[in-house]
Amino acid sequence: MKHLQNKFLKPVSKIKSSLKTEASQAEANKSESVPRITNETVATHREDVLKSARKYIYPLQHSKNRIIIITSTIIIVFIVAFFSYCTLALYKFQSYSTFLYKVTQVIPFPVARVNGHFVSYNNYLFELEHYVHYYQTQQKLNFSTKSGQQQLADYKTRALDKVLDDAYVSELAAKNHVSVSNQQLNDQIAIVRQENRLGDNQSEFESVLKNYYGWNLNDFKRELKTQLLAQNLVSTLDTATQSRAFTTLAALQKGSDFATLAKLVSDDTATKANGGAYGYLISQNNVNIPPQVVAGLFALKPGQISSIINTGYSLEIDKNTGVVGNQIQASHIVFNFQDINTYLNLLKDKQKARVYIKS
């Protein structure tokens, strides 16, 4: 039995010994394969590591560059397509959609050029939009009909003429140092609201603007400021009318008869024959009389004469001739300003506007 055990155990022992030897040899080989890093070889080993990493980095960089190129191309194509669409819609088809109106608020597409200055397409659409809104909502006009299309073409011409005139007004105003102050703008709004012409409270005021013109308060201020600038310009340039008004006021202050002077110098053909008398009682919310005049009259006592009142379109001297309940009897002497086109036409002849759309 022992003989048999020895016979089989000896080969197993040899196998174990052989395996240990091979393992030891493998470990030794492994140790020999690991590079030894010293101060002299650290640069070489670092370069070897970087080389092995680059084969993974380069494909990633290539993919990243490709993504950037594709994204940039898409953005460029979108921008070109967007501007092409807007250009065709505005200049060829003359669309006035809400989307394009918003676009022109951000991107300064020009509708014309006046004396080297571009006129914003947004100004044109701003004018056109309130025409369209009013006639669609208040007059129920259908612009898709033949007559509606004709009226729309007329409104487009009006809107274009208006913004061109505004551009000339701005140029003349700048040359003559004429402007509109925030105080003047706010005072004018207060007068309009006080006269109950656009609502007697803020919410009603804004509701009327929205329903009739599609405007918010800032839009109303924008339009009002444009009108006031034109009025201030005429008031500054028309020195002859100013002179007539101040001469008449001086005569009244020296005791001249109001009715007699009204018959002689007033520009209001409807009242001058009656010595300037309105011929009807005036209430505080009278819509037939400029609000500045109404406010001035109600600040006077019976028999008193006002100073010169600028209505924007004329200069007036008013007299409170009596009070009946909460209404006033009054007379006025009117000095009409020159039409603003008297000054604009001279400029238009010298500086022709270049228009980019067909009216």
Secondary structure, DSSP 8 states (H G I E B T S, - for coil): -HHHHHHHHHHHHHHHHHHHHHHHHHHHHHHHHS----TTTHHHHHHHHHHHHHHHHHHHHHHHHHHHHHHHHHHHHHHHHHHHHHHIIIIIS----HHHHHHHHHS--EEEEETTEEEEHHHHHHHHHHHHHHHHHTS---TTSHHHHHHHHHHHHHHHHHHHHHHHHHHHHHHTT----HHHHHHHHHHHHHTTSS-SSHHHHHHHHHHHHS--HHHHHHHHHHHHHHHHHHHHH-HHHHHHHHHHHHHHHTT--HHHHHHHH---TTTGGGTTB-SS-B-TT-TTS-HHHHHHHTTS-TT-B---EE-SSEEEEEEEEEEETTEEEEEEEEEE---THHHHHHHHHHS--EESS--
